[in-house]
Amino acid sequence: MRGYALHRVLARGATFLAEGSVPGRLLDLGRYPALIPGAGRVRGELYRLDDPELLPVLDREEGYNFGRSKTIVTLGGGRRLRAWVYRYRGPRERAVPVPHGDYRRIRWR
């Protein structure tokens, strides 16, 4: 998301489209958020990748604890689109649940 460390990767070849939400639960892992399956909604940002070579770069930056998959993003006004998301599949011992699903509300950079 804009204002966070990994946004520098998106700045190389992606265009911000809108804010939206996806189904799932959000965890706070301290330095970054983690989307996991579950009941609820998680807020985030939708981007169009202008450079197709950016996708493998994002995969590397996200790391081995995150897997990329497609999901439905709901935008303001109810419009729905298919998009890639990174779901967390790593350890959760120190993870703190974020019940409202909005990482910016707890860790604004």
N, C-alpha and C positions, 0 to 999 in steps of 0.2 A: 504494500500500500504506500501511497505518497507519504513521505516523511519518515519512512523506516529504512533500515540499512539495505535490504535487498532491492529497494526501488531503483537503485543505481543501475541494476541489470536491465530493468524495463526501460529505463531512459535511453538505452542504446538502440531501441528499435521497436517500441510499442506505443500505441496511442490510447490514452485513457478514454473510455466510452461512458461509463456510468457507475454509480454505486448500486449494489444489489445484495441479494441474500440467497443462500443455498440451504438445503436441508442438512441437518447435522447438529453436533454439539461442538463447543469450543473449549479448548484447554489453554491455560496460560502456562507455558514452560519456562517462564522467567525472561529469557531474551527474545522469545518469539511465540506466536500463537500456533495452535495445532487444531485442525479440523478433524473430527472423528465422526463415525456414523452414530446416529441417535435421533431421538425426537427433539425437535426444536429448529431454530433458524440461526444462521451465522451470517453476519454482515461482512461485506468486503467490497472490492473494486473489480470492475470488468475492464479488460484491455484487449485491443486487437493487436496481434503481433504482426508488424509490418515487415519483419525480417524472419523468414522461416528457420534460419539458422539459430534463432534465439531460443527455440524450444529446448534443444539439448543443453544449452548453456543454463537455462533455468533448472532443468533436471539436476545438473551437477551442483548448482548453488543450493538447491533445496536439500540435497543429501540423501543418503540411503534410508533414513527413517521416514521419508515421505514418498508416496507413490502417486503418480499422476493418473487421473481418471476423468471421464466426462460426467457432467451432471447438468441439471436444469437450474439456471440462475433466474430469479424473479427480480425484475427492475421495478422502480417506482411506477405506479400506475397499473401494475399487474402484467406488463409485457414479460414474456418468458423466452429465454434463449438457451441453447446448449453451449457449454463452455468447459474448458479444462479446469480442474481444481487439484490441489495437492492435499492428499489425506495422510494424516499421521499414522504410522504403524510401529512406533518405537515404544520404549518404556514409559510408564505413566506414574511411577512411584512418587515423583515430586510435582506432578502436574496439578494445577489448581483449576477446578471447573469455573467457567465463566457463564453463569446461568442466562444472562441476557444476550449472549452471543456477539457482543460488540467489543472488540479488542481496544479500540480507541478510547472507550470509556474508562479503561483501567490503566492503559499505558500509552499516553500521548507522547509522541517524540517531538 
